């Protein structure tokens, strides 16, 4: 029997980001907007453009206190969640989906189960995207949560096999699985026939955080320019890099570091973009990418996944990424190349450009595997 679905997503303060697109993809997959969404009071629904039934009864989201929420805030949030869940009046067959749970959401569930206040007719399905969300829990809360998972009161999921295995071994978790959703690119996206252009667009999109290695890109570009110059290569490459309008100093430093190596080779250009105004505009941008660049920090992404790996596979685009990054089950179809450092980067990228058609064709095999994983994930949350 198909179950009713309630989604808890407190981080909907932005009209962009995977928190919003996960709700969109659930709507698209089930071909309706009937899923209930629980979020915080200070969420602006105007920007979200979602037609789900919203409950904005959770306490205001406190960005500066995220991960360090007080016990009183957790209890207040937990009791608000309980009241909302009872308000829905679903008698049975209901799943509460938390697609990107953090310490606050996990703590709220632990409080309600400990106080015997969590509705018996509702099953929580909790997906965490990083091991730090368990590491940062108070010991007693962590113990309670793991017991709930092992007693099948809560279904625990991750986005990557690497994270699932780590959690299983570190915390003695008996039951855990991966749960994978589309991110920015819809599952029904019709991929245009791959063709190699004279100019190759290398895309490094998403928030320019240190963990995503944005600050390393000028070094990669300089190394590539030297390689092209020294080997007299006839190529034309444009790096499309997403930056933040609010972080003007960071953008200026990036631009200056890139500028001082332009004299080496004019074959490598840089185009800075500042985000997009909507999904359609973002799709127009992402469709211009020929190769996805993920120069991510291994410490942060050893177990955590990247939505752009999922996007790249659905688009059937190759990926060049830092060595040691998670989601190997999606990058082992010979649709990707890893690099160790800036000196290793140029020859790996040039190899991918020369064999772009082969890597794109291999991405099709990866896409079939991914689509099967996504279908199984949607089946799991609806049963």
C-alpha positions as CSV (number, residue, x, y, z in Angstrom):
1,X,0.0,0.0,0.0
2,X,1.3,3.4,-0.9
3,X,1.9,5.6,2.1
4,X,1.2,9.3,2.8
5,X,4.3,11.4,2.8
6,X,5.2,14.2,5.1
7,X,8.5,16.0,4.5
8,X,10.4,17.8,7.2
9,X,12.9,20.4,5.8
10,X,13.7,23.3,8.1
11,X,16.3,24.8,5.8
12,X,14.0,26.4,3.2
13,X,15.1,30.0,3.8
14,X,16.6,30.0,0.3
15,X,14.8,29.6,-3.0
16,X,17.8,27.6,-4.3
17,X,19.7,24.6,-3.0
18,X,19.1,20.9,-2.7
19,X,16.7,21.3,0.2
20,X,14.1,22.8,-2.2
21,X,14.9,20.7,-5.2
22,X,14.4,17.5,-3.2
23,X,10.8,18.5,-2.6
24,X,10.4,19.3,-6.3
25,X,11.7,15.9,-7.3
26,X,9.4,14.1,-4.9
27,X,6.5,16.1,-6.4
28,X,7.6,15.3,-9.9
29,X,8.1,11.6,-9.3
30,X,4.7,11.0,-7.7
31,X,3.1,13.5,-10.2
32,X,1.4,15.5,-7.5
33,X,2.0,18.2,-4.9
34,X,0.1,16.4,-2.1
35,X,3.1,15.8,0.2
36,X,2.9,17.8,3.4
37,X,6.0,20.0,4.1
38,X,6.9,21.0,7.6
39,X,9.3,24.0,7.9
40,X,10.1,27.0,10.0
41,X,8.1,30.2,10.7
42,X,10.6,32.5,9.0
43,X,10.3,30.6,5.6
44,X,9.2,32.7,2.6
45,X,6.9,30.6,0.5
46,X,6.7,33.2,-2.2
47,X,10.2,32.5,-3.5
48,X,9.9,28.7,-3.2
49,X,7.2,28.3,-5.9
50,X,5.9,25.0,-4.4
51,X,2.3,24.0,-4.2
52,X,2.6,21.6,-1.3
53,X,0.5,22.0,1.8
54,X,2.9,23.8,4.2
55,X,3.1,23.8,8.0
56,X,5.1,26.8,9.1
57,X,4.8,26.1,12.8
58,X,8.4,25.2,13.7
59,X,10.4,27.7,15.6
60,X,12.4,30.2,13.5
61,X,15.5,28.8,11.8
62,X,18.6,30.2,13.6
63,X,21.4,30.2,11.0
64,X,24.1,31.4,13.4
65,X,23.2,28.7,16.0
66,X,23.0,25.8,13.6
67,X,24.6,22.7,15.0
68,X,24.8,24.4,18.4
69,X,21.0,24.7,19.2
70,X,20.1,25.0,22.9
71,X,18.3,22.2,24.7
72,X,15.2,24.5,25.1
73,X,15.2,25.2,21.3
74,X,15.4,21.5,20.5
75,X,12.5,20.7,23.0
76,X,10.4,23.5,21.6
77,X,11.0,22.3,18.1
78,X,10.3,18.7,19.0
79,X,7.0,19.5,20.6
80,X,6.0,21.7,17.6
81,X,6.7,18.8,15.4
82,X,4.6,16.5,17.5
83,X,1.6,18.9,17.3
84,X,1.9,19.2,13.5
85,X,2.1,15.4,13.0
86,X,-1.0,14.9,15.1
87,X,-2.7,17.7,13.2
88,X,-2.3,15.9,9.8
89,X,-4.8,13.3,11.0
90,X,-3.3,10.5,9.0
91,X,-4.5,7.4,10.8
92,X,-1.9,5.0,9.3
93,X,0.5,4.4,6.4
94,X,2.4,7.6,6.8
95,X,6.2,8.2,6.4
96,X,7.9,11.3,7.7
97,X,10.8,11.9,5.3
98,X,13.8,14.0,6.5
99,X,15.9,14.2,3.4
100,X,18.8,16.2,4.9
101,X,18.7,15.7,8.6
102,X,21.2,17.4,10.8
103,X,21.9,17.3,14.6
104,X,18.7,19.4,15.4
105,X,16.3,17.0,13.5
106,X,18.0,13.9,15.0
107,X,17.8,15.4,18.5
108,X,14.1,16.3,18.0
109,X,13.2,12.7,17.2
110,X,15.3,11.4,20.1
111,X,13.3,13.7,22.5
112,X,9.9,12.6,21.2
113,X,10.7,8.9,21.3
114,X,12.3,9.2,24.7
115,X,9.1,10.9,26.0
116,X,6.9,8.4,24.2
117,X,5.3,11.3,22.3
118,X,6.1,10.3,18.7
119,X,2.9,9.2,16.9
120,X,2.9,5.4,16.5
121,X,1.2,5.5,13.1
122,X,4.1,7.5,11.5
123,X,7.5,6.1,10.5
124,X,10.5,8.5,10.3
125,X,12.9,8.0,7.4
126,X,16.1,10.0,8.2
127,X,18.8,10.7,5.7
128,X,22.0,12.3,6.8
129,X,24.6,13.7,4.4
130,X,27.6,13.8,6.6
131,X,29.1,11.8,9.5
132,X,29.5,15.0,11.5
133,X,25.8,15.1,12.2
134,X,26.2,12.0,14.3
135,X,29.6,12.9,15.7
136,X,28.3,16.2,17.0
137,X,25.4,14.7,19.0
138,X,25.5,14.6,22.8
139,X,26.4,11.0,23.8
140,X,23.0,10.2,25.3
141,X,21.2,11.5,22.3
142,X,23.4,9.5,20.0
143,X,22.9,6.4,22.0
144,X,19.1,6.8,22.0
145,X,19.1,7.5,18.2
146,X,21.2,4.4,17.4
147,X,18.9,2.2,19.6
148,X,15.9,3.6,17.7
149,X,17.5,2.7,14.4
150,X,18.6,-0.8,15.5
151,X,15.1,-1.4,16.9
152,X,13.6,-0.3,13.5
153,X,11.7,2.6,15.0
154,X,13.6,4.9,12.6
155,X,14.9,4.1,9.2
156,X,18.4,5.6,8.7
157,X,19.7,6.4,5.2
158,X,22.7,8.2,3.6
159,X,23.4,9.4,0.1
160,X,26.6,7.3,-0.3
161,X,27.8,3.8,0.2
162,X,31.0,5.2,1.8
163,X,29.0,7.0,4.5
164,X,26.7,4.0,5.1
165,X,29.7,1.7,5.6
166,X,31.4,4.2,7.9
167,X,28.3,4.7,10.1
168,X,27.7,0.9,10.2
169,X,31.2,0.2,11.5
170,X,31.7,3.2,13.7
171,X,28.4,3.2,15.5
172,X,27.4,-0.5,15.2
173,X,24.3,0.4,13.2
174,X,22.5,-2.8,12.0
175,X,20.2,-1.3,9.5
176,X,21.2,1.4,7.0
177,X,20.8,2.0,3.3
178,X,21.4,4.6,0.6
179,X,18.7,7.0,-0.5
180,X,19.4,8.9,-3.7
181,X,17.3,11.7,-5.3
182,X,17.8,13.9,-8.3
183,X,19.2,17.3,-7.3
184,X,19.0,20.1,-9.9
185,X,18.4,18.2,-13.1
186,X,15.0,16.5,-13.3
187,X,14.9,12.7,-13.8
188,X,12.8,13.2,-16.9
189,X,15.4,15.5,-18.4
190,X,15.9,14.7,-22.1
191,X,19.6,14.7,-22.7
192,X,20.8,16.4,-25.9
193,X,23.1,14.5,-28.2
194,X,26.7,15.0,-27.0
195,X,28.9,16.8,-29.4
196,X,32.3,18.2,-28.8
197,X,32.6,22.0,-29.5
198,X,35.7,23.8,-30.5
199,X,35.6,25.5,-27.1
200,X,35.2,23.2,-24.1
201,X,33.3,24.5,-21.1
202,X,34.5,23.3,-17.7
203,X,31.9,23.9,-15.0
204,X,32.6,24.4,-11.3
205,X,29.2,25.4,-10.0
206,X,27.6,25.6,-6.5
207,X,28.3,27.7,-3.5
208,X,32.0,28.8,-3.5
209,X,32.9,27.2,-0.1
210,X,36.5,26.2,0.9
211,X,35.4,22.6,1.1
212,X,34.4,22.7,-2.6
213,X,37.9,23.8,-3.5
214,X,36.9,27.0,-5.3
215,X,40.1,28.7,-4.0
216,X,42.2,26.0,-5.8
217,X,40.8,26.8,-9.3
218,X,43.3,29.6,-10.0
219,X,46.1,27.2,-9.3
220,X,44.5,24.6,-11.6
221,X,44.1,27.2,-14.3
222,X,47.7,28.4,-14.0
223,X,49.0,24.8,-14.2
224,X,46.8,24.1,-17.2
225,X,48.0,27.3,-19.0
226,X,51.7,26.2,-18.4
227,X,50.9,22.7,-19.7
228,X,49.2,24.1,-22.9
229,X,52.1,26.5,-23.5
230,X,54.9,24.0,-22.9
231,X,53.2,21.4,-25.1
232,X,52.0,23.8,-27.8
233,X,48.5,22.5,-27.7
234,X,45.7,23.8,-29.9
235,X,42.8,23.9,-27.5
236,X,40.2,26.4,-26.3
237,X,38.9,26.1,-22.8
238,X,36.5,28.2,-20.7
239,X,36.1,27.7,-17.0
240,X,32.6,28.6,-15.8
241,X,32.9,29.3,-12.1
242,X,30.0,30.2,-9.8
243,X,30.8,32.9,-7.2
244,X,28.7,34.8,-4.6
245,X,27.7,38.4,-5.1
246,X,27.8,38.9,-1.3
247,X,31.4,37.6,-1.0
248,X,33.0,40.5,-3.0
249,X,36.4,40.2,-1.4
250,X,36.6,36.4,-2.1
251,X,35.5,37.0,-5.8
252,X,38.2,39.8,-6.2
253,X,40.9,37.5,-4.8
254,X,39.9,34.7,-7.1
255,X,39.8,37.1,-10.1
256,X,43.2,38.6,-9.3
257,X,44.9,35.2,-8.9
258,X,43.5,34.0,-12.2
259,X,44.4,37.3,-13.9
260,X,48.1,37.1,-13.1
261,X,48.6,33.9,-15.1
262,X,46.7,35.0,-18.2
263,X,49.9,36.0,-19.9
264,X,51.0,32.3,-20.1
265,X,48.3,31.2,-22.5
266,X,45.2,32.9,-23.9
267,X,43.7,29.5,-24.7
268,X,42.1,29.2,-21.2
269,X,39.5,31.8,-20.3
270,X,37.3,32.2,-17.2
271,X,33.7,33.2,-17.0
272,X,32.3,34.0,-13.5
273,X,28.6,33.6,-12.9
274,X,26.7,34.7,-9.8
275,X,23.9,32.2,-9.5
276,X,20.6,32.2,-11.4
277,X,17.1,33.5,-10.9
278,X,15.3,30.2,-11.3
279,X,15.4,26.5,-12.2
280,X,15.0,27.2,-16.0
281,X,17.8,29.6,-16.0
282,X,20.0,27.2,-14.0
283,X,19.2,24.4,-16.5
284,X,20.2,26.7,-19.4
285,X,23.5,27.3,-17.6
286,X,24.2,23.7,-16.6
287,X,23.4,22.5,-20.1
288,X,26.4,24.6,-21.4
289,X,28.8,22.5,-19.4
290,X,30.9,19.9,-21.2
291,X,32.9,18.6,-18.3
292,X,32.1,19.0,-14.6
293,X,35.0,20.0,-12.3
294,X,34.8,19.0,-8.6
295,X,38.1,20.0,-6.9
296,X,36.6,19.1,-3.5
297,X,38.5,18.7,-0.2
298,X,38.9,15.0,0.6
299,X,38.5,15.6,4.3
300,X,35.0,16.9,3.8
301,X,34.0,14.7,0.9
302,X,35.6,11.4,1.8
303,X,32.1,10.1,2.9
304,X,29.7,12.8,1.6
305,X,28.4,12.9,-1.9
306,X,27.9,15.8,-4.4
307,X,24.7,16.7,-6.1
308,X,26.7,17.6,-9.2
309,X,27.9,14.0,-9.6
310,X,24.2,13.1,-9.8
311,X,23.4,16.1,-12.2
312,X,26.4,15.2,-14.4
313,X,25.2,11.6,-14.8
314,X,21.7,12.5,-15.7
315,X,23.1,14.9,-18.2
316,X,25.5,12.2,-19.4
317,X,28.5,14.5,-18.9
318,X,32.0,13.5,-17.8
319,X,33.5,14.5,-14.4
320,X,37.0,15.4,-13.4
321,X,37.3,15.4,-9.6
322,X,39.8,15.3,-6.7
323,X,41.1,11.9,-5.7
324,X,39.5,10.2,-2.7
325,X,36.0,11.7,-3.1
326,X,32.9,9.6,-2.2
327,X,30.2,8.3,-4.6
328,X,32.6,5.9,-6.3
329,X,29.6,3.8,-7.3
330,X,28.6,6.6,-9.7
331,X,32.1,7.5,-11.0
332,X,33.5,4.0,-11.7
333,X,31.9,3.6,-15.2
334,X,35.0,5.3,-16.8
335,X,32.9,8.4,-16.9
336,X,35.3,10.3,-14.7
337,X,39.0,11.0,-14.0
338,X,40.6,11.9,-10.7
339,X,43.5,14.1,-10.1
340,X,45.9,14.4,-7.1
341,X,47.0,18.0,-7.3
342,X,47.4,21.0,-9.6
343,X,50.4,19.5,-11.4
344,X,48.5,16.3,-12.1
345,X,45.4,18.2,-13.3
346,X,46.3,19.4,-16.8
347,X,47.3,16.1,-18.4
348,X,44.2,14.4,-16.9
349,X,41.9,17.2,-18.3
350,X,43.5,17.2,-21.7
351,X,43.1,13.4,-21.8
352,X,39.4,13.7,-21.1
353,X,39.0,16.5,-23.7
354,X,40.7,14.3,-26.4
355,X,38.4,11.3,-25.4
356,X,35.3,13.3,-24.6
357,X,33.0,11.2,-26.7
358,X,34.1,8.0,-25.0
359,X,33.7,9.5,-21.5
360,X,30.2,10.8,-22.4
361,X,29.2,7.4,-23.7
362,X,30.4,5.8,-20.5
363,X,28.3,8.3,-18.6
364,X,25.2,6.7,-20.2
365,X,25.9,3.4,-18.5
366,X,26.3,5.3,-15.2
367,X,23.0,7.1,-15.8
368,X,21.2,3.8,-16.2
369,X,22.6,2.6,-12.8
370,X,21.7,5.9,-11.2
371,X,18.2,5.9,-12.5
372,X,17.6,2.5,-11.0
373,X,19.0,3.7,-7.7
374,X,16.7,6.7,-7.7
375,X,13.6,4.6,-8.6
376,X,14.4,2.2,-5.7
377,X,14.8,5.2,-3.4
378,X,11.4,6.6,-4.3
379,X,9.9,3.1,-3.9
380,X,11.4,2.9,-0.5
381,X,10.0,6.1,0.8
382,X,6.5,5.3,-0.5
383,X,6.1,1.8,0.9
